[in-house]
Amino acid sequence: MSQAPPLVADDAPWTAEDDDRTPETLRWLRTRRRRHRRQRHRDLAVVLYTVLLLAAGYGSTFVYRFAQHLHHDALHGDTGAAIGRALPGALVFLALAAALLAARDALWRGPVVVPGPDAAWLLDQPVDRGRVLRPWFRLTAGLALLAGALAAVAGALLLRITGLSPLGAALAGCLPAGSCLPLLAVALATQVESRPRLARRVRALTPYGVLLLMALAGQTVWAWSGHRLPVVEQIELWSGPWGWAAQPVVHTAGGSAPGHLAALVLLVVLTAGALTAAYRRVPAVRNAQLRTRAATAATVSSVLWSVELRAAKLAVSEALGDRGAGARRRLPMPRSRYLVVVWRDAVALLRAPGRVGGAALWTVLAAAVAALGVRADGAARTVAVVVALVLGYVAVGALAEPARLEGDDLRRSAWSPFRFATLMVQHAIVPAALGAVLALLAAVPFAFQGGAWALVVMPLCAVPFAAAAVLSAVRGPVRTELLFLGVPTPMGDPGFLVFLVWYVLAPLISVTTLAIAVGSLLAHGFAAGAVAAFALTSVLLTAALLALAYRRAAKLRGH
């Protein structure tokens, strides 16, 4: 029999009998880093001040008017009752979504992420790993708790504005969920980060988690429209901590949650146990893993400061290990060279089914918001239409990854028998076709409710979105010079707004045009002539976006 391999130094546990240099090492580092830490805190304070100033200046008016409108609708309409009906499914959806996001985050970053110098040098010294790593765990847990508390306050204000509960009772009902669920998410992420086998399970189970979230989103919209499933709701409320946390909120809002006190006790006990186990597990994270995560986090941070969002996404995707993880599925080779781009794009999606699943999820969410918009009126309808169209663009954009990859590196197009501009235009075919199919499936519930127009309108929205995604793919290098135009105005330098418009020009054109067209449809009651006009608008918009994409791609290539 072969003997078991000896422990590698990287994984060997530290013991108190070893040459412990932890106190003097940490003391020396604190002294050396004091000036750097002060400067970093100043920079962070400036960033937070700027964000708060922008949020207060641009968001406060919108939030105030939205709250006023919501309060008016709750007093004179069915909004409050609809929120109460949708509350169980929506809360379970949010809790499970937070758990899935935390588990996925742990695959590339995790609650325990140390700076590069610490991972490369400090952890290789004879120091207590727990004293080095646990402060970062406590920092992550504290930030998560702060975010949860803010979410709890927002939820309490929502219940108060809609008249479902007084503010004090609403805070008492929301705070347990806002406190326990973030800590449970951090504990789950710590286990995923420190256990490679659990990380592999998270990767394998992510598609099923997305399907579950899609089902919960559909149930929430169904309950909002007045079709509740009481038995399913009770099963969900008792199925785990995601339901236990929802029960006090449901009880506060006047829903059916007779065992909310017992659920609260179970939630607190589970949170305490999971957090304790995660805290003890922190030193088990391997050095090699910490070094890789520190490098990825540094890359993402640097490219975010340079507004290279695409590069940040690629770095995260590489760290997640999802790229190229699918089976080597194939399709029959086409006989015509004019179908080779379609064939390659179809094979790429076949080998990355997660993109199709993500597109399906965004399509369901877009359809859900559209259903709310059809029932609303005034400003609420306009907001719902715009949000639904933005979600639709995200759904179709998830299918256009081959176009973005070839737009990132022009050398990738060397295989193509076509000019680069022609190649990029052909990349819109598969996202348009598959996006239209997903939109058609999402439109079926509308048709059963008497909205046959959705079978035409929703697929027609996918086609210009595909063209817009290709136009974004050939946008070229980020023009950071637009951030600082040096043009004085009463509102300050408009460079940021100019840069934002340049960055989101393609979705801005498509969403704005389609929002105006959908508004016209709603005003005319989906008459046949209005639907025909919408179809013509979709065709013309697609042609214009493809023409812009062709021109931009030719300019990018230089011919």
C-alpha positions as CSV (number, residue, x, y, z in Angstrom):
1,M,0.0,0.0,0.0
2,S,1.2,3.5,-0.8
3,Q,1.6,5.8,2.1
4,A,-0.4,9.0,2.5
5,P,1.5,12.1,1.3
6,P,2.9,14.2,4.1
7,L,1.3,17.5,5.0
8,V,2.5,20.4,2.8
9,A,3.8,23.4,4.8
10,D,1.1,25.6,3.3
11,D,-1.6,23.4,5.0
12,A,0.2,22.5,8.2
13,P,-1.7,23.7,11.2
14,W,0.0,26.2,13.5
15,T,0.4,25.3,17.1
16,A,1.4,27.3,20.2
17,E,4.6,25.2,20.6
18,D,6.0,26.6,17.3
19,D,8.1,29.7,17.2
20,D,5.3,32.2,17.6
21,R,6.2,35.6,16.3
22,T,2.6,36.9,16.0
23,P,2.6,39.8,18.5
24,E,5.9,41.4,17.4
25,T,5.1,40.8,13.7
26,L,1.7,42.4,13.9
27,R,3.1,45.3,16.1
28,W,5.8,45.9,13.5
29,L,3.2,45.9,10.6
30,R,0.9,48.3,12.5
31,T,3.8,50.7,12.9
32,R,4.9,50.5,9.3
33,R,1.4,50.8,7.9
34,R,0.2,53.6,10.1
35,R,0.8,56.4,7.6
36,H,-0.6,54.3,4.7
37,R,-3.7,53.4,6.7
38,R,-4.4,57.0,7.5
39,Q,-4.2,58.0,3.9
40,R,-6.4,55.1,2.9
41,H,-9.0,56.1,5.4
42,R,-8.9,59.7,4.1
43,D,-9.4,58.4,0.5
44,L,-12.3,56.2,1.6
45,A,-13.9,59.1,3.5
46,V,-13.8,61.3,0.3
47,V,-15.3,58.5,-1.8
48,L,-18.1,57.9,0.8
49,Y,-18.8,61.6,1.0
50,T,-19.0,61.9,-2.8
51,V,-21.4,58.9,-3.0
52,L,-23.6,60.3,-0.2
53,L,-23.6,63.7,-1.8
54,L,-24.7,62.3,-5.2
55,A,-27.3,60.0,-3.6
56,A,-28.7,62.9,-1.6
57,G,-28.7,65.3,-4.4
58,Y,-30.0,63.1,-7.2
59,G,-31.9,60.4,-5.3
60,S,-33.7,62.1,-2.5
61,T,-36.3,63.8,-4.6
62,F,-37.1,60.6,-6.5
63,V,-37.3,58.6,-3.3
64,Y,-39.6,61.2,-1.7
65,R,-41.9,61.3,-4.7
66,F,-42.0,57.6,-5.0
67,A,-42.9,57.2,-1.3
68,Q,-45.6,59.8,-1.7
69,H,-47.1,58.0,-4.8
70,L,-46.9,54.7,-3.0
71,H,-48.6,56.0,0.1
72,H,-51.4,57.5,-2.1
73,D,-51.9,54.2,-4.0
74,A,-52.0,52.3,-0.7
75,L,-54.7,54.6,0.6
76,H,-56.8,54.7,-2.5
77,G,-55.9,51.5,-4.3
78,D,-54.9,47.9,-3.9
79,T,-51.1,48.4,-3.6
80,G,-51.0,47.7,0.2
81,A,-53.0,44.6,-0.1
82,A,-51.0,43.4,-3.1
83,I,-47.7,43.9,-1.2
84,G,-49.2,41.9,1.7
85,R,-50.1,39.0,-0.6
86,A,-46.7,39.0,-2.3
87,L,-44.7,39.3,0.9
88,P,-44.1,35.6,1.8
89,G,-42.8,34.7,-1.7
90,A,-40.9,37.9,-2.1
91,L,-39.1,37.6,1.3
92,V,-38.1,33.9,0.6
93,F,-36.9,34.9,-2.9
94,L,-34.7,37.7,-1.4
95,A,-33.3,35.5,1.3
96,L,-32.4,32.7,-1.1
97,A,-31.0,35.1,-3.6
98,A,-28.7,36.6,-0.9
99,A,-27.6,33.1,0.0
100,L,-26.8,32.2,-3.6
101,L,-24.9,35.5,-4.2
102,A,-22.9,34.9,-1.0
103,A,-22.0,31.4,-2.0
104,R,-21.0,32.5,-5.5
105,D,-19.0,35.4,-4.1
106,A,-17.1,32.9,-2.0
107,L,-15.9,31.2,-5.1
108,W,-13.7,34.1,-6.2
109,R,-13.4,36.5,-3.2
110,G,-15.1,35.3,0.0
111,P,-15.5,36.8,3.4
112,V,-11.8,36.2,4.2
113,V,-9.8,38.2,1.6
114,V,-6.5,39.6,2.7
115,P,-4.3,42.1,0.9
116,G,-1.7,40.8,-1.5
117,P,1.4,41.5,0.8
118,D,-0.3,39.7,3.7
119,A,-1.1,36.6,1.5
120,A,2.3,36.5,-0.1
121,W,4.5,37.2,2.9
122,L,2.8,37.4,6.3
123,L,1.0,34.1,6.3
124,D,4.3,32.3,5.4
125,Q,5.8,33.5,8.7
126,P,5.5,31.7,12.0
127,V,2.3,33.6,13.0
128,D,-1.1,32.6,14.3
129,R,-3.3,32.4,11.2
130,G,-6.4,33.0,13.2
131,R,-5.2,36.4,14.5
132,V,-4.3,37.4,10.9
133,L,-7.4,36.2,9.1
134,R,-10.2,36.6,11.7
135,P,-10.2,40.4,11.6
136,W,-11.1,40.3,7.9
137,F,-13.9,37.9,8.7
138,R,-15.2,40.3,11.4
139,L,-15.0,43.2,9.0
140,T,-17.0,41.4,6.4
141,A,-19.6,40.3,9.0
142,G,-19.9,43.9,10.3
143,L,-20.4,45.3,6.8
144,A,-23.0,42.6,6.1
145,L,-24.8,43.4,9.3
146,L,-24.8,47.1,8.5
147,A,-26.3,46.4,5.0
148,G,-28.9,44.2,6.6
149,A,-29.8,46.8,9.1
150,L,-30.3,49.4,6.4
151,A,-32.4,46.9,4.4
152,A,-34.5,46.3,7.5
153,V,-35.1,50.0,8.0
154,A,-36.1,50.3,4.3
155,G,-38.5,47.4,4.7
156,A,-40.0,48.9,7.8
157,L,-40.6,52.2,6.1
158,L,-42.2,50.3,3.2
159,L,-44.6,48.6,5.6
160,R,-45.3,52.0,7.3
161,I,-45.9,53.9,4.0
162,T,-48.3,51.3,2.7
163,G,-50.2,51.2,5.9
164,L,-49.5,47.5,6.7
165,S,-47.9,48.2,10.1
166,P,-46.9,51.0,12.5
167,L,-43.2,51.9,12.2
168,G,-42.2,50.5,15.6
169,A,-43.8,47.1,15.0
170,A,-42.4,47.1,11.5
171,L,-38.9,47.6,12.7
172,A,-39.3,44.9,15.3
173,G,-40.5,42.5,12.6
174,C,-37.8,43.4,10.0
175,L,-34.7,43.6,12.2
176,P,-34.4,39.9,12.9
177,A,-34.3,39.1,9.2
178,G,-32.0,42.1,8.6
179,S,-29.6,40.9,11.3
180,C,-29.6,37.1,11.0
181,L,-29.8,36.6,7.2
182,P,-26.6,38.6,6.4
183,L,-24.7,36.8,9.2
184,L,-25.9,33.5,7.9
185,A,-24.8,34.4,4.4
186,V,-21.3,35.3,5.7
187,A,-21.2,32.0,7.6
188,L,-22.2,30.1,4.4
189,A,-19.6,31.9,2.3
190,T,-16.9,31.1,4.8
191,Q,-17.7,27.4,4.6
192,V,-17.7,27.6,0.8
193,E,-14.3,29.4,0.8
194,S,-12.6,27.0,3.1
195,R,-14.0,23.7,1.7
196,P,-13.1,22.9,-1.9
197,R,-15.6,20.1,-2.1
198,L,-18.4,22.5,-1.0
199,A,-17.3,25.0,-3.6
200,R,-17.6,22.4,-6.4
201,R,-21.1,21.6,-5.2
202,V,-22.0,25.3,-5.3
203,R,-20.9,25.5,-8.9
204,A,-22.9,22.4,-9.8
205,L,-26.0,23.4,-8.0
206,T,-26.1,27.1,-9.1
207,P,-28.3,26.4,-12.2
208,Y,-30.9,24.7,-10.0
209,G,-30.8,27.6,-7.6
210,V,-31.5,29.9,-10.5
211,L,-34.5,27.8,-11.5
212,L,-35.8,27.9,-7.9
213,L,-35.4,31.7,-7.9
214,M,-37.3,31.9,-11.2
215,A,-40.2,29.8,-9.7
216,L,-40.3,32.1,-6.6
217,A,-40.3,35.2,-8.8
218,G,-43.3,33.8,-10.7
219,Q,-45.1,32.9,-7.5
220,T,-44.6,36.4,-6.1
221,V,-46.0,38.0,-9.2
222,W,-48.9,35.5,-9.2
223,A,-49.6,36.4,-5.5
224,W,-49.4,40.1,-6.3
225,S,-52.1,39.7,-9.0
226,G,-54.4,38.0,-6.4
227,H,-53.7,34.3,-6.9
228,R,-52.1,33.1,-3.7
229,L,-50.9,29.6,-2.9
230,P,-51.4,29.4,0.9
231,V,-50.2,25.8,1.3
232,V,-47.0,26.5,-0.7
233,E,-46.4,29.6,1.3
234,Q,-46.6,27.8,4.6
235,I,-44.2,25.1,3.3
236,E,-41.8,27.8,2.3
237,L,-42.1,29.7,5.6
238,W,-41.1,26.6,7.5
239,S,-38.6,25.1,5.0
240,G,-35.5,26.8,6.5
241,P,-34.0,30.0,7.8
242,W,-35.1,31.9,4.7
243,G,-38.7,31.2,5.8
244,W,-38.1,31.6,9.5
245,A,-36.7,35.1,8.9
246,A,-39.8,36.0,6.8
247,Q,-42.4,34.9,9.4
248,P,-42.0,37.9,11.8
249,V,-42.3,40.3,8.8
250,V,-45.4,38.5,7.5
251,H,-47.0,38.5,11.0
252,T,-46.3,42.2,11.4
253,A,-47.9,42.9,8.0
254,G,-51.0,41.0,9.0
255,G,-50.3,37.8,7.2
256,S,-50.6,34.2,8.4
257,A,-47.6,33.3,10.5
258,P,-48.9,31.7,13.7
259,G,-45.6,30.2,14.7
260,H,-43.4,33.3,14.1
261,L,-42.0,33.3,17.7
262,A,-40.8,29.7,17.4
263,A,-39.4,30.5,13.9
264,L,-37.6,33.5,15.4
265,V,-36.0,31.3,18.1
266,L,-34.9,28.8,15.5
267,L,-33.4,31.6,13.4
268,V,-31.4,33.1,16.3
269,V,-30.1,29.7,17.4
270,L,-29.1,28.7,13.9
271,T,-27.4,32.0,13.3
272,A,-25.3,31.8,16.5
273,G,-24.3,28.3,15.8
274,A,-23.4,28.9,12.1
275,L,-21.5,32.1,12.9
276,T,-19.5,30.3,15.7
277,A,-18.6,27.4,13.3
278,A,-17.6,29.8,10.6
279,Y,-15.4,31.8,13.0
280,R,-13.6,28.7,14.0
281,R,-13.2,27.6,10.4
282,V,-11.5,30.8,9.2
283,P,-7.9,29.6,9.8
284,A,-8.5,26.6,7.5
285,V,-8.5,28.8,4.3
286,R,-5.3,27.8,2.4
287,N,-2.5,30.2,1.6
288,A,-2.5,29.5,-2.1
289,Q,-6.2,30.2,-2.3
290,L,-5.8,33.4,-0.4
291,R,-3.0,34.6,-2.7
292,T,-5.2,33.9,-5.8
293,R,-8.1,35.7,-4.3
294,A,-6.0,38.7,-3.3
295,A,-4.7,39.0,-6.9
296,T,-8.2,38.8,-8.3
297,A,-9.6,41.3,-5.9
298,A,-6.7,43.7,-6.7
299,T,-7.3,43.3,-10.4
300,V,-11.0,44.0,-10.1
301,S,-10.4,47.0,-7.9
302,S,-7.9,48.5,-10.3
303,V,-10.0,48.1,-13.4
304,L,-13.1,49.4,-11.6
305,W,-11.3,52.6,-10.8
306,S,-10.4,52.9,-14.5
307,V,-14.1,52.2,-15.3
308,E,-13.2,49.0,-17.2
309,L,-16.3,47.1,-16.1
310,R,-15.8,44.5,-18.8
311,A,-12.3,43.7,-17.6
312,A,-13.6,43.3,-14.1
313,K,-16.3,40.9,-15.2
314,L,-13.8,38.8,-17.1
315,A,-11.5,38.7,-14.1
316,V,-14.3,37.5,-11.9
317,S,-15.4,34.9,-14.4
318,E,-11.9,33.5,-14.7
319,A,-11.7,33.2,-10.9
320,L,-15.1,31.6,-10.7
321,G,-13.9,28.8,-13.0
322,D,-17.2,28.8,-15.0
323,R,-15.6,29.6,-18.4
324,G,-15.1,26.5,-20.3
325,A,-16.6,24.3,-17.5
326,G,-19.4,22.9,-19.7
327,A,-19.3,19.7,-21.6
328,R,-17.8,19.7,-25.1
329,R,-21.1,19.6,-26.9
330,R,-21.2,19.9,-30.6
331,L,-23.6,20.7,-33.4
332,P,-23.4,19.5,-37.1
333,M,-21.1,21.7,-39.1
334,P,-23.0,23.9,-41.6
335,R,-22.4,23.5,-45.3
336,S,-22.6,27.2,-46.1
337,R,-20.0,29.6,-44.8
338,Y,-22.7,32.2,-44.2
339,L,-24.0,30.1,-41.3
340,V,-20.6,29.6,-39.6
341,V,-21.0,32.5,-37.3
342,V,-24.5,31.4,-36.2
343,W,-23.1,27.8,-35.7
344,R,-20.2,29.1,-33.6
345,D,-22.5,31.2,-31.4
346,A,-25.0,28.4,-31.0
347,V,-22.2,26.0,-29.9
348,A,-20.8,28.6,-27.5
349,L,-24.2,28.9,-25.8
350,L,-24.6,25.1,-25.8
351,R,-21.4,24.7,-23.9
352,A,-22.3,27.5,-21.5
353,P,-25.9,26.8,-20.5
354,G,-25.5,29.1,-17.5
355,R,-25.8,32.1,-19.9
356,V,-29.1,30.7,-21.3
357,G,-30.3,30.1,-17.7
358,G,-29.3,33.7,-16.7
359,A,-31.1,35.0,-19.8
360,A,-34.2,33.1,-18.9
361,L,-34.1,34.4,-15.3
362,W,-33.8,38.0,-16.5
363,T,-36.6,37.4,-19.0
364,V,-38.9,36.1,-16.3
365,L,-38.1,39.1,-14.1
366,A,-38.8,41.5,-17.1
367,A,-42.1,39.8,-17.7
368,A,-43.0,40.1,-14.0
369,V,-42.3,43.8,-13.9
370,A,-44.2,44.2,-17.2
371,A,-47.2,42.5,-15.7
372,L,-47.1,45.0,-12.8
373,G,-46.8,47.9,-15.3
374,V,-49.9,46.8,-17.3
375,R,-52.0,46.9,-14.1
376,A,-50.6,50.3,-13.0
377,D,-51.1,53.8,-14.5
378,G,-49.4,57.1,-14.6
379,A,-45.8,57.4,-13.5
380,A,-45.8,53.9,-12.0
381,R,-46.6,52.4,-15.3
382,T,-43.8,54.4,-17.0
383,V,-41.3,53.3,-14.4
384,A,-42.4,49.7,-14.7
385,V,-42.1,49.7,-18.5
386,V,-38.6,51.2,-18.4
387,V,-37.5,48.7,-15.8
388,A,-38.9,45.8,-17.7
389,L,-37.2,46.9,-20.9
390,V,-33.8,47.3,-19.1
391,L,-34.2,43.7,-17.7
392,G,-35.0,42.5,-21.2
393,Y,-31.9,44.1,-22.5
394,V,-29.8,42.4,-19.8
395,A,-31.4,39.1,-20.7
396,V,-30.6,39.4,-24.4
397,G,-27.2,40.8,-23.6
398,A,-26.3,37.7,-21.7
399,L,-26.6,35.7,-24.9
400,A,-24.2,38.0,-26.8
401,E,-21.0,37.0,-25.0
402,P,-19.3,35.7,-28.3
403,A,-19.7,39.2,-29.7
404,R,-18.2,40.8,-26.6
405,L,-15.2,38.4,-26.6
406,E,-14.3,39.2,-30.2
407,G,-14.8,42.9,-29.5
408,D,-12.4,42.7,-26.5
409,D,-9.6,41.3,-28.6
410,L,-9.7,41.9,-32.4
411,R,-7.2,39.1,-33.0
412,R,-9.9,36.5,-32.1
413,S,-11.6,37.3,-35.5
414,A,-8.7,35.9,-37.5
415,W,-10.7,32.7,-38.0
416,S,-13.5,34.5,-39.8
417,P,-13.9,34.5,-43.6
418,F,-15.8,37.8,-43.3
419,R,-14.7,41.3,-42.6
420,F,-14.7,42.3,-38.9
421,A,-17.7,44.6,-39.3
422,T,-19.7,42.0,-41.1
423,L,-18.8,39.4,-38.5
424,M,-20.0,41.5,-35.6
425,V,-23.3,42.2,-37.3
426,Q,-23.8,38.5,-37.8
427,H,-23.2,38.0,-34.0
428,A,-26.7,39.5,-33.5
429,I,-28.5,36.6,-35.1
430,V,-28.4,34.0,-32.3
431,P,-29.1,36.5,-29.4
432,A,-32.0,37.9,-31.4
433,A,-33.5,34.5,-32.2
434,L,-33.0,32.9,-28.8
435,G,-34.1,36.1,-27.0
436,A,-37.3,36.2,-29.1
437,V,-38.0,32.6,-28.1
438,L,-37.5,33.3,-24.4
439,A,-39.7,36.4,-24.7
440,L,-42.4,34.4,-26.5
441,L,-42.5,31.8,-23.7
442,A,-42.7,34.6,-21.1
443,A,-45.6,36.1,-23.1
444,V,-47.7,32.9,-22.8
445,P,-49.2,33.8,-19.4
446,F,-50.2,37.2,-20.8
447,A,-52.0,35.5,-23.7
448,F,-53.9,33.3,-21.3
449,Q,-55.1,36.4,-19.5
450,G,-56.4,37.9,-22.7
451,G,-53.2,39.8,-23.7
452,A,-52.5,38.1,-27.1
453,W,-50.6,41.3,-28.0
454,A,-47.7,40.1,-25.8
455,L,-47.0,37.2,-28.2
456,V,-46.0,39.8,-30.8
457,V,-44.7,42.8,-28.7
458,M,-42.4,40.9,-26.3
459,P,-40.4,38.9,-29.0
460,L,-40.1,42.1,-31.1
461,C,-38.3,43.8,-28.2
462,A,-35.6,41.1,-28.2
463,V,-34.4,41.9,-31.8
464,P,-33.3,45.5,-31.3
465,F,-31.8,44.5,-27.9
466,A,-29.5,42.0,-29.7
467,A,-28.4,44.8,-32.1
468,A,-27.8,47.1,-29.1
469,A,-25.7,44.4,-27.4
470,V,-23.5,44.1,-30.5
471,L,-23.1,47.9,-30.7
472,S,-22.0,47.8,-27.1
473,A,-19.5,45.1,-27.9
474,V,-17.7,47.3,-30.5
475,R,-17.7,50.4,-28.2
476,G,-13.9,50.3,-28.0
477,P,-11.6,51.3,-25.2
478,V,-13.1,53.2,-22.3
479,R,-12.8,57.0,-22.9
480,T,-12.0,58.2,-19.5
481,E,-11.1,61.6,-20.8
482,L,-14.9,62.3,-21.0
483,L,-15.0,62.2,-17.2
484,F,-13.2,65.6,-17.0
485,L,-14.4,68.0,-19.7
486,G,-13.5,71.1,-17.8
487,V,-16.8,72.8,-18.9
488,P,-18.3,74.8,-16.0
489,T,-22.0,74.7,-15.5
490,P,-24.4,75.5,-12.6
491,M,-24.4,71.8,-11.8
492,G,-20.7,71.4,-12.0
493,D,-18.6,69.6,-14.6
494,P,-21.0,67.5,-16.8
495,G,-18.2,65.1,-17.7
496,F,-19.6,62.2,-15.6
497,L,-23.0,62.4,-17.3
498,V,-21.4,62.7,-20.8
499,F,-19.2,59.6,-20.0
500,L,-22.3,57.7,-18.7
501,V,-24.3,58.5,-21.8
502,W,-21.3,57.3,-24.0
503,Y,-20.9,54.1,-22.0
504,V,-24.6,53.1,-22.1
505,L,-25.5,54.7,-25.5
506,A,-26.7,51.4,-27.1
507,P,-29.1,50.3,-24.3
508,L,-30.1,54.0,-23.8
509,I,-31.2,54.3,-27.4
510,S,-33.0,50.9,-27.6
511,V,-34.7,51.2,-24.2
512,T,-35.8,54.8,-24.7
513,T,-37.2,54.2,-28.2
514,L,-39.0,51.0,-27.2
515,A,-40.4,52.7,-24.0
516,I,-41.9,55.4,-26.1
517,A,-43.4,52.8,-28.5
518,V,-44.8,50.7,-25.7
519,G,-46.3,53.9,-24.1
520,S,-48.1,54.5,-27.4
521,L,-49.3,50.9,-27.4
522,L,-50.7,51.3,-23.9
523,A,-52.4,54.6,-24.9
524,H,-54.1,53.0,-27.9
525,G,-55.2,49.9,-26.0
526,F,-53.1,47.5,-28.1
527,A,-55.1,48.1,-31.3
528,A,-54.0,46.3,-34.4
529,G,-52.7,49.5,-36.0
530,A,-50.7,50.3,-32.9
531,V,-49.1,46.9,-32.8
532,A,-48.2,47.2,-36.5
533,A,-46.6,50.6,-35.8
534,F,-44.6,49.0,-32.9
535,A,-43.4,46.3,-35.2
536,L,-42.2,48.9,-37.7
537,T,-40.5,50.8,-35.0
538,S,-38.7,47.6,-33.8
539,V,-37.5,46.9,-37.4
540,L,-36.2,50.4,-38.0
541,L,-34.5,50.6,-34.6
542,T,-32.8,47.3,-35.3
543,A,-31.6,48.5,-38.7
544,A,-30.3,51.7,-37.2
545,L,-28.4,50.0,-34.4
546,L,-26.9,47.4,-36.7
547,A,-25.8,50.2,-39.1
548,L,-24.1,52.0,-36.2
549,A,-22.5,48.7,-35.1
550,Y,-21.2,48.1,-38.6
551,R,-19.7,51.6,-38.8
552,R,-18.2,51.4,-35.4
553,A,-16.7,47.9,-36.0
554,A,-15.2,49.1,-39.3
555,K,-13.7,52.1,-37.6
556,L,-12.4,49.9,-34.7
557,R,-10.7,47.6,-37.1
558,G,-9.4,50.3,-39.3
559,H,-11.0,49.4,-42.6
